[in-house]
Amino acid sequence: MKRKSGYLAQGQHLTGLAVCLCLLSAKSWAGGIFIYEAGQEGMGLANAGSAALATDPSVLMSNPAAITQLQGTQISASGQLILGDLKFSRDSNNQFSGNEGGNALEYLPGTSLFVSHQIDERSAVGFGMYGNFGLALDYDDDWTGRYFTQEAAVIGVSFQPTFAYKFTDDLSVGIGPRIMYAYYRTEMAINNNLLGLRDSPDGQLEYKDTDVGTGVNVGVHYRLGPRTQLGLAYTSKVDLEFKDRPSVHKVDNPIINAALRRLDVDDLELDMSVPQTVLFSVAHDLDDQWKLLGSLGWQDWSEFGEIGVDVDTDAAGDVSRSVSRKYKDTWHASLGAQYQIDPRLRWSVGLGYDSSAVDDKDRTVDNPMGEAWRLATGINYELEKGLDVHMAYTLVWLGDMDVDQTKARSGDTLSGTYKNAALHIIGGGATWRF
């Protein structure tokens, strides 16, 4: 975490002052904050074919029905590291002082564990522990957007027991109750300047809490023929409720203090819904070496974005406490291929696209989403009978993301661009088969 000394706010307009409690600032890209890359072999495919292709137990994360395709007992352990390049650059319309914030996402590690067990020819059970939801941002404390956010994180770790059954030789169904443990934290500066007539250090606000929510993953897996597999999966939403007393430090502005009292922030409750999703995938063997894969998906981000708290106080003491995230549903499409180079070595490649959950005009620095392109590749190698290892790399390209964010009452504008924004995701792991 970047921690700096208090910043002496300067040059604020005489028309008002503002403090923003953006208490739902999930850091997100790629259509939202779902992370397809959980370190498994399939991360080298940009999510192509993920609900149809069953090569290891990690498939239960995408489609619980597909574990009926796995023989015996299998264990897959993986990890990934997300390296970000997310840097904000001010433009001539910016009205806030401060620096440009540095790289807001330097790195974020993750790990996963999946197990499947074939009970008999028809039924199978499995278990998954994975983190495929959430990211985090950490700007410099004295950056130009510090009154919107300085640091925030929302991390969800899911635990999913799974049962799947083969009704026919070709048709399988599966269900996986999902228990998510979630952590949320946000921190921002509070402008203590009153009508620009003072030169006081910023105050600080911090909010954090954890919660547990439940949902369910269900899926259908169908073998259309000896060479083609289809998968259709639905993931329900997970409702989370964070409730905390925000920690406020060094706030000596009487107008701001009055606004905080009116908001009753001693007991602030925040509700979040992890979106429901639908995913359809296909995997087709061209021949003994080449396999083609594809996926189409939908994510219900519109419900996730209808919550939040914003306090914007002008010189007269009027208070605005609404946030309009204006999120919209997203869609995903991906194509991929696997090439069996020899009996022990397999190569994967994939290209994916995710639409943005927010229009350009509604983008905010506490949630700088945009459309994303994925380019992924990976290899799987059989070290010995019953033991495979895999490594993969994914480039998530976000390009230029403009921001023009204005305080509703004070009227000050934060303006700039995240230039050439990207994520680099490196993952790897091993699968044991017994």
Secondary structure as a PSIPRED ss2 file (coil, helix, strand):
# PSIPRED VFORMAT (PSIPRED V4.0)

   1 M C   1.000  0.000  0.000
   2 K C   1.000  0.000  0.000
   3 R C   1.000  0.000  0.000
   4 K C   1.000  0.000  0.000
   5 S C   1.000  0.000  0.000
   6 G C   1.000  0.000  0.000
   7 Y C   1.000  0.000  0.000
   8 L E   0.000  0.000  1.000
   9 A C   1.000  0.000  0.000
  10 Q C   1.000  0.000  0.000
  11 G C   1.000  0.000  0.000
  12 Q C   1.000  0.000  0.000
  13 H C   1.000  0.000  0.000
  14 L C   1.000  0.000  0.000
  15 T C   1.000  0.000  0.000
  16 G E   0.000  0.000  1.000
  17 L C   1.000  0.000  0.000
  18 A C   1.000  0.000  0.000
  19 V C   1.000  0.000  0.000
  20 C C   1.000  0.000  0.000
  21 L C   1.000  0.000  0.000
  22 C C   1.000  0.000  0.000
  23 L C   1.000  0.000  0.000
  24 L C   1.000  0.000  0.000
  25 S C   1.000  0.000  0.000
  26 A C   1.000  0.000  0.000
  27 K C   1.000  0.000  0.000
  28 S C   1.000  0.000  0.000
  29 W E   0.000  0.000  1.000
  30 A C   1.000  0.000  0.000
  31 G C   1.000  0.000  0.000
  32 G E   0.000  0.000  1.000
  33 I C   1.000  0.000  0.000
  34 F E   0.000  0.000  1.000
  35 I C   1.000  0.000  0.000
  36 Y C   1.000  0.000  0.000
  37 E C   1.000  0.000  0.000
  38 A C   1.000  0.000  0.000
  39 G C   1.000  0.000  0.000
  40 Q C   1.000  0.000  0.000
  41 E H   0.000  1.000  0.000
  42 G H   0.000  1.000  0.000
  43 M H   0.000  1.000  0.000
  44 G H   0.000  1.000  0.000
  45 L H   0.000  1.000  0.000
  46 A C   1.000  0.000  0.000
  47 N C   1.000  0.000  0.000
  48 A C   1.000  0.000  0.000
  49 G C   1.000  0.000  0.000
  50 S C   1.000  0.000  0.000
  51 A C   1.000  0.000  0.000
  52 A C   1.000  0.000  0.000
  53 L C   1.000  0.000  0.000
  54 A C   1.000  0.000  0.000
  55 T C   1.000  0.000  0.000
  56 D C   1.000  0.000  0.000
  57 P H   0.000  1.000  0.000
  58 S H   0.000  1.000  0.000
  59 V H   0.000  1.000  0.000
  60 L H   0.000  1.000  0.000
  61 M H   0.000  1.000  0.000
  62 S C   1.000  0.000  0.000
  63 N C   1.000  0.000  0.000
  64 P H   0.000  1.000  0.000
  65 A H   0.000  1.000  0.000
  66 A H   0.000  1.000  0.000
  67 I H   0.000  1.000  0.000
  68 T H   0.000  1.000  0.000
  69 Q H   0.000  1.000  0.000
  70 L C   1.000  0.000  0.000
  71 Q C   1.000  0.000  0.000
  72 G C   1.000  0.000  0.000
  73 T E   0.000  0.000  1.000
  74 Q E   0.000  0.000  1.000
  75 I E   0.000  0.000  1.000
  76 S E   0.000  0.000  1.000
  77 A E   0.000  0.000  1.000
  78 S E   0.000  0.000  1.000
  79 G E   0.000  0.000  1.000
  80 Q E   0.000  0.000  1.000
  81 L E   0.000  0.000  1.000
  82 I E   0.000  0.000  1.000
  83 L E   0.000  0.000  1.000
  84 G E   0.000  0.000  1.000
  85 D E   0.000  0.000  1.000
  86 L C   1.000  0.000  0.000
  87 K E   0.000  0.000  1.000
  88 F E   0.000  0.000  1.000
  89 S E   0.000  0.000  1.000
  90 R E   0.000  0.000  1.000
  91 D C   1.000  0.000  0.000
  92 S C   1.000  0.000  0.000
  93 N C   1.000  0.000  0.000
  94 N C   1.000  0.000  0.000
  95 Q C   1.000  0.000  0.000
  96 F C   1.000  0.000  0.000
  97 S C   1.000  0.000  0.000
  98 G C   1.000  0.000  0.000
  99 N E   0.000  0.000  1.000
 100 E C   1.000  0.000  0.000
 101 G C   1.000  0.000  0.000
 102 G C   1.000  0.000  0.000
 103 N E   0.000  0.000  1.000
 104 A C   1.000  0.000  0.000
 105 L C   1.000  0.000  0.000
 106 E C   1.000  0.000  0.000
 107 Y E   0.000  0.000  1.000
 108 L E   0.000  0.000  1.000
 109 P E   0.000  0.000  1.000
 110 G E   0.000  0.000  1.000
 111 T E   0.000  0.000  1.000
 112 S E   0.000  0.000  1.000
 113 L E   0.000  0.000  1.000
 114 F E   0.000  0.000  1.000
 115 V E   0.000  0.000  1.000
 116 S E   0.000  0.000  1.000
 117 H E   0.000  0.000  1.000
 118 Q E   0.000  0.000  1.000
 119 I C   1.000  0.000  0.000
 120 D C   1.000  0.000  0.000
 121 E C   1.000  0.000  0.000
 122 R C   1.000  0.000  0.000
 123 S E   0.000  0.000  1.000
 124 A E   0.000  0.000  1.000
 125 V E   0.000  0.000  1.000
 126 G E   0.000  0.000  1.000
 127 F E   0.000  0.000  1.000
 128 G E   0.000  0.000  1.000
 129 M E   0.000  0.000  1.000
 130 Y E   0.000  0.000  1.000
 131 G E   0.000  0.000  1.000
 132 N E   0.000  0.000  1.000
 133 F E   0.000  0.000  1.000
 134 G E   0.000  0.000  1.000
 135 L E   0.000  0.000  1.000
 136 A E   0.000  0.000  1.000
 137 L E   0.000  0.000  1.000
 138 D E   0.000  0.000  1.000
 139 Y C   1.000  0.000  0.000
 140 D C   1.000  0.000  0.000
 141 D C   1.000  0.000  0.000
 142 D C   1.000  0.000  0.000
 143 W E   0.000  0.000  1.000
 144 T C   1.000  0.000  0.000
 145 G C   1.000  0.000  0.000
 146 R C   1.000  0.000  0.000
 147 Y C   1.000  0.000  0.000
 148 F C   1.000  0.000  0.000
 149 T C   1.000  0.000  0.000
 150 Q C   1.000  0.000  0.000
 151 E E   0.000  0.000  1.000
 152 A E   0.000  0.000  1.000
 153 A E   0.000  0.000  1.000
 154 V E   0.000  0.000  1.000
 155 I E   0.000  0.000  1.000
 156 G E   0.000  0.000  1.000
 157 V E   0.000  0.000  1.000
 158 S E   0.000  0.000  1.000
 159 F E   0.000  0.000  1.000
 160 Q E   0.000  0.000  1.000
 161 P E   0.000  0.000  1.000
 162 T E   0.000  0.000  1.000
 163 F E   0.000  0.000  1.000
 164 A E   0.000  0.000  1.000
 165 Y E   0.000  0.000  1.000
 166 K E   0.000  0.000  1.000
 167 F C   1.000  0.000  0.000
 168 T C   1.000  0.000  0.000
 169 D C   1.000  0.000  0.000
 170 D C   1.000  0.000  0.000
 171 L E   0.000  0.000  1.000
 172 S E   0.000  0.000  1.000
 173 V E   0.000  0.000  1.000
 174 G E   0.000  0.000  1.000
 175 I E   0.000  0.000  1.000
 176 G E   0.000  0.000  1.000
 177 P E   0.000  0.000  1.000
 178 R E   0.000  0.000  1.000
 179 I E   0.000  0.000  1.000
 180 M E   0.000  0.000  1.000
 181 Y E   0.000  0.000  1.000
 182 A E   0.000  0.000  1.000
 183 Y E   0.000  0.000  1.000
 184 Y E   0.000  0.000  1.000
 185 R E   0.000  0.000  1.000
 186 T E   0.000  0.000  1.000
 187 E E   0.000  0.000  1.000
 188 M E   0.000  0.000  1.000
 189 A E   0.000  0.000  1.000
 190 I E   0.000  0.000  1.000
 191 N C   1.000  0.000  0.000
 192 N C   1.000  0.000  0.000
 193 N C   1.000  0.000  0.000
 194 L C   1.000  0.000  0.000
 195 L C   1.000  0.000  0.000
 196 G C   1.000  0.000  0.000
 197 L C   1.000  0.000  0.000
 198 R C   1.000  0.000  0.000
 199 D C   1.000  0.000  0.000
 200 S C   1.000  0.000  0.000
 201 P E   0.000  0.000  1.000
 202 D C   1.000  0.000  0.000
 203 G E   0.000  0.000  1.000
 204 Q E   0.000  0.000  1.000
 205 L E   0.000  0.000  1.000
 206 E E   0.000  0.000  1.000
 207 Y E   0.000  0.000  1.000
 208 K E   0.000  0.000  1.000
 209 D E   0.000  0.000  1.000
 210 T E   0.000  0.000  1.000
 211 D E   0.000  0.000  1.000
 212 V E   0.000  0.000  1.000
 213 G E   0.000  0.000  1.000
 214 T E   0.000  0.000  1.000
 215 G E   0.000  0.000  1.000
 216 V E   0.000  0.000  1.000
 217 N E   0.000  0.000  1.000
 218 V E   0.000  0.000  1.000
 219 G E   0.000  0.000  1.000
 220 V E   0.000  0.000  1.000
 221 H E   0.000  0.000  1.000
 222 Y E   0.000  0.000  1.000
 223 R E   0.000  0.000  1.000
 224 L C   1.000  0.000  0.000
 225 G C   1.000  0.000  0.000
 226 P C   1.000  0.000  0.000
 227 R C   1.000  0.000  0.000
 228 T E   0.000  0.000  1.000
 229 Q E   0.000  0.000  1.000
 230 L E   0.000  0.000  1.000
 231 G E   0.000  0.000  1.000
 232 L E   0.000  0.000  1.000
 233 A E   0.000  0.000  1.000
 234 Y E   0.000  0.000  1.000
 235 T E   0.000  0.000  1.000
 236 S C   1.000  0.000  0.000
 237 K C   1.000  0.000  0.000
 238 V E   0.000  0.000  1.000
 239 D E   0.000  0.000  1.000
 240 L E   0.000  0.000  1.000
 241 E E   0.000  0.000  1.000
 242 F E   0.000  0.000  1.000
 243 K E   0.000  0.000  1.000
 244 D E   0.000  0.000  1.000
 245 R C   1.000  0.000  0.000
 246 P C   1.000  0.000  0.000
 247 S E   0.000  0.000  1.000
 248 V E   0.000  0.000  1.000
 249 H E   0.000  0.000  1.000
 250 K C   1.000  0.000  0.000
 251 V C   1.000  0.000  0.000
 252 D C   1.000  0.000  0.000
 253 N C   1.000  0.000  0.000
 254 P H   0.000  1.000  0.000
 255 I H   0.000  1.000  0.000
 256 I H   0.000  1.000  0.000
 257 N H   0.000  1.000  0.000
 258 A H   0.000  1.000  0.000
 259 A H   0.000  1.000  0.000
 260 L H   0.000  1.000  0.000
 261 R H   0.000  1.000  0.000
 262 R H   0.000  1.000  0.000
 263 L H   0.000  1.000  0.000
 264 D C   1.000  0.000  0.000
 265 V H   0.000  1.000  0.000
 266 D H   0.000  1.000  0.000
 267 D H   0.000  1.000  0.000
 268 L E   0.000  0.000  1.000
 269 E E   0.000  0.000  1.000
 270 L E   0.000  0.000  1.000
 271 D E   0.000  0.000  1.000
 272 M E   0.000  0.000  1.000
 273 S E   0.000  0.000  1.000
 274 V E   0.000  0.000  1.000
 275 P C   1.000  0.000  0.000
 276 Q C   1.000  0.000  0.000
 277 T E   0.000  0.000  1.000
 278 V E   0.000  0.000  1.000
 279 L E   0.000  0.000  1.000
 280 F E   0.000  0.000  1.000
 281 S E   0.000  0.000  1.000
 282 V E   0.000  0.000  1.000
 283 A E   0.000  0.000  1.000
 284 H E   0.000  0.000  1.000
 285 D E   0.000  0.000  1.000
 286 L C   1.000  0.000  0.000
 287 D C   1.000  0.000  0.000
 288 D C   1.000  0.000  0.000
 289 Q C   1.000  0.000  0.000
 290 W E   0.000  0.000  1.000
 291 K E   0.000  0.000  1.000
 292 L E   0.000  0.000  1.000
 293 L E   0.000  0.000  1.000
 294 G E   0.000  0.000  1.000
 295 S E   0.000  0.000  1.000
 296 L E   0.000  0.000  1.000
 297 G E   0.000  0.000  1.000
 298 W E   0.000  0.000  1.000
 299 Q E   0.000  0.000  1.000
 300 D C   1.000  0.000  0.000
 301 W H   0.000  1.000  0.000
 302 S H   0.000  1.000  0.000
 303 E H   0.000  1.000  0.000
 304 F H   0.000  1.000  0.000
 305 G C   1.000  0.000  0.000
 306 E C   1.000  0.000  0.000
 307 I C   1.000  0.000  0.000
 308 G C   1.000  0.000  0.000
 309 V C   1.000  0.000  0.000
 310 D C   1.000  0.000  0.000
 311 V C   1.000  0.000  0.000
 312 D E   0.000  0.000  1.000
 313 T E   0.000  0.000  1.000
 314 D E   0.000  0.000  1.000
 315 A C   1.000  0.000  0.000
 316 A C   1.000  0.000  0.000
 317 G C   1.000  0.000  0.000
 318 D C   1.000  0.000  0.000
 319 V E   0.000  0.000  1.000
 320 S E   0.000  0.000  1.000
 321 R C   1.000  0.000  0.000
 322 S C   1.000  0.000  0.000
 323 V C   1.000  0.000  0.000
 324 S C   1.000  0.000  0.000
 325 R C   1.000  0.000  0.000
 326 K C   1.000  0.000  0.000
 327 Y C   1.000  0.000  0.000
 328 K C   1.000  0.000  0.000
 329 D C   1.000  0.000  0.000
 330 T E   0.000  0.000  1.000
 331 W E   0.000  0.000  1.000
 332 H E   0.000  0.000  1.000
 333 A E   0.000  0.000  1.000
 334 S E   0.000  0.000  1.000
 335 L E   0.000  0.000  1.000
 336 G E   0.000  0.000  1.000
 337 A E   0.000  0.000  1.000
 338 Q E   0.000  0.000  1.000
 339 Y E   0.000  0.000  1.000
 340 Q E   0.000  0.000  1.000
 341 I C   1.000  0.000  0.000
 342 D C   1.000  0.000  0.000
 343 P C   1.000  0.000  0.000
 344 R C   1.000  0.000  0.000
 345 L E   0.000  0.000  1.000
 346 R E   0.000  0.000  1.000
 347 W E   0.000  0.000  1.000
 348 S E   0.000  0.000  1.000
 349 V E   0.000  0.000  1.000
 350 G E   0.000  0.000  1.000
 351 L E   0.000  0.000  1.000
 352 G E   0.000  0.000  1.000
 353 Y E   0.000  0.000  1.000
 354 D E   0.000  0.000  1.000
 355 S C   1.000  0.000  0.000
 356 S C   1.000  0.000  0.000
 357 A C   1.000  0.000  0.000
 358 V C   1.000  0.000  0.000
 359 D C   1.000  0.000  0.000
 360 D H   0.000  1.000  0.000
 361 K H   0.000  1.000  0.000
 362 D H   0.000  1.000  0.000
 363 R C   1.000  0.000  0.000
 364 T E   0.000  0.000  1.000
 365 V C   1.000  0.000  0.000
 366 D C   1.000  0.000  0.000
 367 N E   0.000  0.000  1.000
 368 P C   1.000  0.000  0.000
 369 M C   1.000  0.000  0.000
 370 G C   1.000  0.000  0.000
 371 E C   1.000  0.000  0.000
 372 A E   0.000  0.000  1.000
 373 W E   0.000  0.000  1.000
 374 R E   0.000  0.000  1.000
 375 L E   0.000  0.000  1.000
 376 A E   0.000  0.000  1.000
 377 T E   0.000  0.000  1.000
 378 G E   0.000  0.000  1.000
 379 I E   0.000  0.000  1.000
 380 N E   0.000  0.000  1.000
 381 Y E   0.000  0.000  1.000
 382 E E   0.000  0.000  1.000
 383 L E   0.000  0.000  1.000
 384 E E   0.000  0.000  1.000
 385 K C   1.000  0.000  0.000
 386 G C   1.000  0.000  0.000
 387 L E   0.000  0.000  1.000
 388 D E   0.000  0.000  1.000
 389 V E   0.000  0.000  1.000
 390 H E   0.000  0.000  1.000
 391 M E   0.000  0.000  1.000
 392 A E   0.000  0.000  1.000
 393 Y E   0.000  0.000  1.000
 394 T E   0.000  0.000  1.000
 395 L E   0.000  0.000  1.000
 396 V E   0.000  0.000  1.000
 397 W E   0.000  0.000  1.000
 398 L E   0.000  0.000  1.000
 399 G E   0.000  0.000  1.000
 400 D E   0.000  0.000  1.000
 401 M E   0.000  0.000  1.000
 402 D E   0.000  0.000  1.000
 403 V E   0.000  0.000  1.000
 404 D E   0.000  0.000  1.000
 405 Q E   0.000  0.000  1.000
 406 T E   0.000  0.000  1.000
 407 K C   1.000  0.000  0.000
 408 A C   1.000  0.000  0.000
 409 R C   1.000  0.000  0.000
 410 S C   1.000  0.000  0.000
 411 G C   1.000  0.000  0.000
 412 D C   1.000  0.000  0.000
 413 T E   0.000  0.000  1.000
 414 L E   0.000  0.000  1.000
 415 S E   0.000  0.000  1.000
 416 G E   0.000  0.000  1.000
 417 T E   0.000  0.000  1.000
 418 Y E   0.000  0.000  1.000
 419 K E   0.000  0.000  1.000
 420 N E   0.000  0.000  1.000
 421 A E   0.000  0.000  1.000
 422 A E   0.000  0.000  1.000
 423 L E   0.000  0.000  1.000
 424 H E   0.000  0.000  1.000
 425 I E   0.000  0.000  1.000
 426 I E   0.000  0.000  1.000
 427 G E   0.000  0.000  1.000
 428 G E   0.000  0.000  1.000
 429 G E   0.000  0.000  1.000
 430 A E   0.000  0.000  1.000
 431 T E   0.000  0.000  1.000
 432 W E   0.000  0.000  1.000
 433 R E   0.000  0.000  1.000
 434 F C   1.000  0.000  0.000
